[in-house]
Amino acid sequence: MLYLDASALVKRYIAEPGTFEVAQAITEAGVVGTSIISRAETAAALAKAVRVGTLTREAAGSVLQVFRSDWPNLVRVQATEMLIARADALAWELGLRGYDAVHLASALLCKDSMGQEVTVATFDQQLWAAAERSGLIPFPDDLPGMLAAWRTSVS
């Protein structure tokens, strides 16, 4: 299973560094899932792209419609009281931001319920490291190196 946090899911819809890698991982995955919170996070990321001028409102609106039509095809982890309690513990134990803790708890729930390995696609270094520490497979393989290379190519 491939679990996408919002930072990876957005790359499915906006061409930016990491888009090719995410598309390839999705193609190779048997099952692709995310947390229910990714719906709001993805819409917010598209709205931000409009605010900062990366996308026009029309382009972002078109992308949002494609995302919404794809949404039912994703395995969606519900934000239950039990999941949020697990995220609470993970946020405290691992020093994660709230939604990152929800994503980690969601991926761990997938692993527990499916009884198989779960790859967590994220472009957030804290969540990537926490996924690895929690026994999940982080994607991309070398996120710190990839981010450093991107920073170098921009400067």
CYANA upper distance limits for C-alpha pairs under 8 A (distance plus 0.5 A):
  1 MET  CA     29 ALA  CA      6.58
  1 MET  CA     30 GLY  CA      6.53
  1 MET  CA     31 VAL  CA      5.30
  1 MET  CA     32 VAL  CA      6.43
  1 MET  CA     33 GLY  CA      7.98
  1 MET  CA    116 GLN  CA      8.25
  1 MET  CA    117 GLU  CA      7.33
  1 MET  CA    118 VAL  CA      5.47
  1 MET  CA    119 THR  CA      6.69
  2 LEU  CA     25 ALA  CA      8.08
  2 LEU  CA     26 ILE  CA      7.62
  2 LEU  CA     29 ALA  CA      6.40
  2 LEU  CA     30 GLY  CA      8.20
  2 LEU  CA     31 VAL  CA      6.66
  2 LEU  CA     32 VAL  CA      5.35
  2 LEU  CA     33 GLY  CA      6.84
  2 LEU  CA    118 VAL  CA      6.45
  2 LEU  CA    119 THR  CA      5.37
  2 LEU  CA    120 VAL  CA      6.59
  2 LEU  CA    121 ALA  CA      7.49
  3 TYR  CA     32 VAL  CA      6.37
  3 TYR  CA     33 GLY  CA      5.35
  3 TYR  CA     34 THR  CA      5.93
  3 TYR  CA    107 ALA  CA      6.75
  3 TYR  CA    118 VAL  CA      7.25
  3 TYR  CA    119 THR  CA      6.43
  3 TYR  CA    120 VAL  CA      5.28
  3 TYR  CA    121 ALA  CA      6.51
  4 LEU  CA      8 ALA  CA      6.06
  4 LEU  CA      9 LEU  CA      6.10
  4 LEU  CA     32 VAL  CA      7.84
  4 LEU  CA     33 GLY  CA      6.71
  4 LEU  CA     34 THR  CA      5.68
  4 LEU  CA    120 VAL  CA      6.53
  4 LEU  CA    121 ALA  CA      5.41
  4 LEU  CA    122 THR  CA      7.02
  5 ASP  CA      9 LEU  CA      6.59
  5 ASP  CA     34 THR  CA      6.66
  5 ASP  CA     35 SER  CA      7.85
  5 ASP  CA     38 SER  CA      7.28
  5 ASP  CA    103 HIS  CA      6.70
  5 ASP  CA    120 VAL  CA      7.91
  5 ASP  CA    121 ALA  CA      6.84
  5 ASP  CA    122 THR  CA      6.10
  6 ALA  CA     10 VAL  CA      6.43
  6 ALA  CA     34 THR  CA      8.49
  6 ALA  CA     38 SER  CA      5.70
  6 ALA  CA     41 GLU  CA      6.56
  6 ALA  CA     42 THR  CA      6.48
  6 ALA  CA    122 THR  CA      8.10
  7 SER  CA     11 LYS  CA      7.42
  7 SER  CA    122 THR  CA      6.32
  7 SER  CA    123 PHE  CA      6.23
  7 SER  CA    124 ASP  CA      7.62
  8 ALA  CA     12 ARG  CA      7.64
  8 ALA  CA     18 GLY  CA      8.49
  8 ALA  CA     22 VAL  CA      7.18
  8 ALA  CA    121 ALA  CA      6.33
  8 ALA  CA    122 THR  CA      5.62
  8 ALA  CA    123 PHE  CA      6.74
  9 LEU  CA     13 TYR  CA      7.97
  9 LEU  CA     22 VAL  CA      8.46
  9 LEU  CA     38 SER  CA      8.37
  9 LEU  CA     42 THR  CA      7.83
 10 VAL  CA     14 ILE  CA      6.63
 10 VAL  CA     42 THR  CA      6.44
 10 VAL  CA     45 ALA  CA      7.86
 11 LYS  CA     15 ALA  CA      6.81
 11 LYS  CA     16 GLU  CA      7.04
 11 LYS  CA     17 PRO  CA      8.48
 11 LYS  CA     18 GLY  CA      7.16
 11 LYS  CA     19 THR  CA      5.26
 11 LYS  CA     22 VAL  CA      7.24
 12 ARG  CA     19 THR  CA      6.60
 12 ARG  CA     22 VAL  CA      7.12
 12 ARG  CA     23 ALA  CA      6.79
 13 TYR  CA     63 VAL  CA      6.84
 13 TYR  CA     67 PHE  CA      7.63
 14 ILE  CA     19 THR  CA      7.85
 14 ILE  CA     63 VAL  CA      8.34
 15 ALA  CA     19 THR  CA      6.22
 17 PRO  CA    150 TRP  CA      8.07
 18 GLY  CA     22 VAL  CA      6.70
 19 THR  CA     23 ALA  CA      6.65
 20 PHE  CA     24 GLN  CA      6.67
 21 GLU  CA     25 ALA  CA      6.68
 21 GLU  CA    140 PRO  CA      8.17
 22 VAL  CA     26 ILE  CA      6.62
 22 VAL  CA    121 ALA  CA      8.14
 23 ALA  CA     27 THR  CA      6.73
 24 GLN  CA     28 GLU  CA      6.80
 25 ALA  CA     29 ALA  CA      6.59
 26 ILE  CA     32 VAL  CA      7.28
 31 VAL  CA     75 VAL  CA      7.98
 32 VAL  CA     74 LEU  CA      6.27
 32 VAL  CA     75 VAL  CA      6.67
 33 GLY  CA     74 LEU  CA      5.53
 33 GLY  CA     75 VAL  CA      4.68
 33 GLY  CA     76 ARG  CA      6.18
 33 GLY  CA     77 VAL  CA      7.88
 34 THR  CA     38 SER  CA      7.14
 34 THR  CA     74 LEU  CA      7.43
 34 THR  CA     75 VAL  CA      6.85
 34 THR  CA     76 ARG  CA      5.79
 34 THR  CA     77 VAL  CA      6.63
 34 THR  CA    103 HIS  CA      8.10
 34 THR  CA    106 SER  CA      8.03
 34 THR  CA    107 ALA  CA      8.25
 35 SER  CA     76 ARG  CA      5.86
 35 SER  CA     77 VAL  CA      5.06
 35 SER  CA     78 GLN  CA      6.91
 35 SER  CA     79 ALA  CA      7.84
 35 SER  CA    102 VAL  CA      8.19
 35 SER  CA    103 HIS  CA      6.72
 35 SER  CA    106 SER  CA      6.67
 36 ILE  CA     76 ARG  CA      6.00
 36 ILE  CA     77 VAL  CA      6.18
 36 ILE  CA     78 GLN  CA      6.07
 36 ILE  CA     79 ALA  CA      7.15
 37 ILE  CA     41 GLU  CA      6.88
 37 ILE  CA     79 ALA  CA      8.12
 37 ILE  CA     99 TYR  CA      8.38
 38 SER  CA     42 THR  CA      6.26
 39 ARG  CA     43 ALA  CA      6.88
 39 ARG  CA     71 TRP  CA      8.39
 40 ALA  CA     44 ALA  CA      6.56
 41 GLU  CA     45 ALA  CA      6.62
 42 THR  CA     46 LEU  CA      6.80
 43 ALA  CA     47 ALA  CA      6.73
 43 ALA  CA     64 LEU  CA      7.22
 44 ALA  CA     48 LYS  CA      6.63
 45 ALA  CA     49 ALA  CA      6.73
 46 LEU  CA     50 VAL  CA      7.01
 46 LEU  CA     55 LEU  CA      8.47
 46 LEU  CA     60 ALA  CA      6.39
 46 LEU  CA     64 LEU  CA      7.77
 47 ALA  CA     51 ARG  CA      6.87
 47 ALA  CA     60 ALA  CA      7.83
 48 LYS  CA     52 VAL  CA      6.65
 49 ALA  CA     53 GLY  CA      6.50
 49 ALA  CA     54 THR  CA      5.43
 49 ALA  CA     55 LEU  CA      5.93
 49 ALA  CA     56 THR  CA      8.50
 49 ALA  CA     60 ALA  CA      8.12
 50 VAL  CA     54 THR  CA      6.53
 50 VAL  CA     55 LEU  CA      5.48
 50 VAL  CA     56 THR  CA      6.06
 50 VAL  CA     57 ARG  CA      6.13
 50 VAL  CA     60 ALA  CA      7.36
 55 LEU  CA     59 ALA  CA      6.55
 55 LEU  CA     60 ALA  CA      6.40
 56 THR  CA     60 ALA  CA      6.59
 57 ARG  CA     61 GLY  CA      6.47
 58 GLU  CA     62 SER  CA      6.76
 59 ALA  CA     63 VAL  CA      6.75
 60 ALA  CA     64 LEU  CA      6.50
 61 GLY  CA     65 GLN  CA      6.81
 62 SER  CA     66 VAL  CA      6.96
 63 VAL  CA     67 PHE  CA      6.67
 64 LEU  CA     68 ARG  CA      6.59
 65 GLN  CA     69 SER  CA      6.67
 66 VAL  CA     70 ASP  CA      6.76
 67 PHE  CA     71 TRP  CA      6.58
 68 ARG  CA     72 PRO  CA      8.33
 70 ASP  CA     74 LEU  CA      7.74
 77 VAL  CA    106 SER  CA      6.63
 77 VAL  CA    110 CYS  CA      8.40
 79 ALA  CA     83 LEU  CA      6.46
 79 ALA  CA     84 ILE  CA      6.96
 79 ALA  CA    102 VAL  CA      8.43
 80 THR  CA     84 ILE  CA      6.69
 81 GLU  CA     85 ALA  CA      6.59
 82 MET  CA     86 ARG  CA      6.86
 83 LEU  CA     87 ALA  CA      6.70
 83 LEU  CA    102 VAL  CA      7.86
 83 LEU  CA    105 ALA  CA      6.81
 83 LEU  CA    106 SER  CA      7.45
 83 LEU  CA    109 LEU  CA      8.34
 84 ILE  CA     88 ASP  CA      6.50
 84 ILE  CA    102 VAL  CA      7.03
 84 ILE  CA    105 ALA  CA      8.20
 85 ALA  CA     89 ALA  CA      6.97
 86 ARG  CA     90 LEU  CA      6.74
 86 ARG  CA    105 ALA  CA      6.51
 87 ALA  CA     91 ALA  CA      6.40
 87 ALA  CA     98 GLY  CA      8.02
 87 ALA  CA    101 ALA  CA      5.28
 87 ALA  CA    102 VAL  CA      5.46
 87 ALA  CA    104 LEU  CA      7.72
 87 ALA  CA    105 ALA  CA      5.75
 88 ASP  CA     92 TRP  CA      6.86
 88 ASP  CA     98 GLY  CA      8.28
 88 ASP  CA    101 ALA  CA      7.62
 89 ALA  CA     93 GLU  CA      6.50
 90 LEU  CA     94 LEU  CA      6.14
 90 LEU  CA     95 GLY  CA      8.03
 90 LEU  CA     96 LEU  CA      7.59
 90 LEU  CA    101 ALA  CA      6.33
 90 LEU  CA    104 LEU  CA      8.32
 90 LEU  CA    105 ALA  CA      7.86
 91 ALA  CA     95 GLY  CA      5.68
 91 ALA  CA     96 LEU  CA      4.95
 91 ALA  CA     97 ARG  CA      6.85
 91 ALA  CA     98 GLY  CA      6.95
 91 ALA  CA    100 ASP  CA      8.44
 91 ALA  CA    101 ALA  CA      5.71
 92 TRP  CA     96 LEU  CA      7.52
 94 LEU  CA    130 ALA  CA      7.32
 96 LEU  CA    100 ASP  CA      6.56
 96 LEU  CA    101 ALA  CA      6.17
 96 LEU  CA    126 GLN  CA      7.50
 96 LEU  CA    127 LEU  CA      7.70
 97 ARG  CA    101 ALA  CA      6.66
 98 GLY  CA    102 VAL  CA      6.90
 99 TYR  CA    103 HIS  CA      6.68
100 ASP  CA    104 LEU  CA      6.69
100 ASP  CA    127 LEU  CA      6.55
101 ALA  CA    105 ALA  CA      6.55
101 ALA  CA    127 LEU  CA      8.31
102 VAL  CA    106 SER  CA      6.51
103 HIS  CA    107 ALA  CA      6.68
104 LEU  CA    108 LEU  CA      6.65
104 LEU  CA    127 LEU  CA      7.74
104 LEU  CA    130 ALA  CA      8.21
104 LEU  CA    131 ALA  CA      7.02
105 ALA  CA    109 LEU  CA      6.58
106 SER  CA    110 CYS  CA      6.81
107 ALA  CA    111 LYS  CA      6.84
107 ALA  CA    118 VAL  CA      7.46
107 ALA  CA    120 VAL  CA      7.49
107 ALA  CA    136 LEU  CA      8.48
108 LEU  CA    112 ASP  CA      6.60
108 LEU  CA    118 VAL  CA      8.41
108 LEU  CA    136 LEU  CA      8.03
109 LEU  CA    113 SER  CA      6.44
110 CYS  CA    114 MET  CA      6.26
110 CYS  CA    115 GLY  CA      8.45
110 CYS  CA    118 VAL  CA      7.73
111 LYS  CA    115 GLY  CA      6.05
111 LYS  CA    116 GLN  CA      6.13
111 LYS  CA    117 GLU  CA      6.48
111 LYS  CA    118 VAL  CA      6.18
112 ASP  CA    116 GLN  CA      8.09
117 GLU  CA    136 LEU  CA      7.37
117 GLU  CA    137 ILE  CA      7.86
118 VAL  CA    136 LEU  CA      6.28
118 VAL  CA    137 ILE  CA      6.65
119 THR  CA    136 LEU  CA      6.55
119 THR  CA    137 ILE  CA      4.91
119 THR  CA    138 PRO  CA      6.21
119 THR  CA    139 PHE  CA      6.95
120 VAL  CA    128 TRP  CA      8.04
120 VAL  CA    131 ALA  CA      7.36
120 VAL  CA    136 LEU  CA      7.23
120 VAL  CA    137 ILE  CA      6.49
120 VAL  CA    138 PRO  CA      5.52
120 VAL  CA    139 PHE  CA      6.22
121 ALA  CA    128 TRP  CA      8.28
121 ALA  CA    138 PRO  CA      6.76
121 ALA  CA    139 PHE  CA      5.05
121 ALA  CA    140 PRO  CA      7.03
122 THR  CA    127 LEU  CA      7.52
122 THR  CA    128 TRP  CA      6.55
122 THR  CA    138 PRO  CA      8.06
122 THR  CA    139 PHE  CA      6.88
122 THR  CA    140 PRO  CA      7.95
123 PHE  CA    128 TRP  CA      7.61
123 PHE  CA    140 PRO  CA      8.41
123 PHE  CA    143 LEU  CA      7.38
124 ASP  CA    128 TRP  CA      6.50
125 GLN  CA    129 ALA  CA      6.60
125 GLN  CA    143 LEU  CA      7.49
125 GLN  CA    144 PRO  CA      7.34
126 GLN  CA    130 ALA  CA      6.61
127 LEU  CA    131 ALA  CA      6.46
128 TRP  CA    132 GLU  CA      6.94
128 TRP  CA    138 PRO  CA      6.22
128 TRP  CA    139 PHE  CA      7.88
128 TRP  CA    143 LEU  CA      8.09
129 ALA  CA    133 ARG  CA      6.73
129 ALA  CA    138 PRO  CA      8.07
130 ALA  CA    134 SER  CA      6.54
131 ALA  CA    135 GLY  CA      7.03
131 ALA  CA    136 LEU  CA      5.69
131 ALA  CA    137 ILE  CA      7.35
131 ALA  CA    138 PRO  CA      6.52
132 GLU  CA    136 LEU  CA      5.76
132 GLU  CA    137 ILE  CA      6.41
132 GLU  CA    138 PRO  CA      6.14
139 PHE  CA    143 LEU  CA      7.70
142 ASP  CA    146 MET  CA      6.66
143 LEU  CA    147 LEU  CA      6.51
144 PRO  CA    148 ALA  CA      6.67
145 GLY  CA    149 ALA  CA      6.67
146 MET  CA    150 TRP  CA      6.76
147 LEU  CA    151 ARG  CA      6.69
148 ALA  CA    152 THR  CA      6.69
149 ALA  CA    153 SER  CA      6.68
150 TRP  CA    154 VAL  CA      6.75
151 ARG  CA    155 SER  CA      6.83
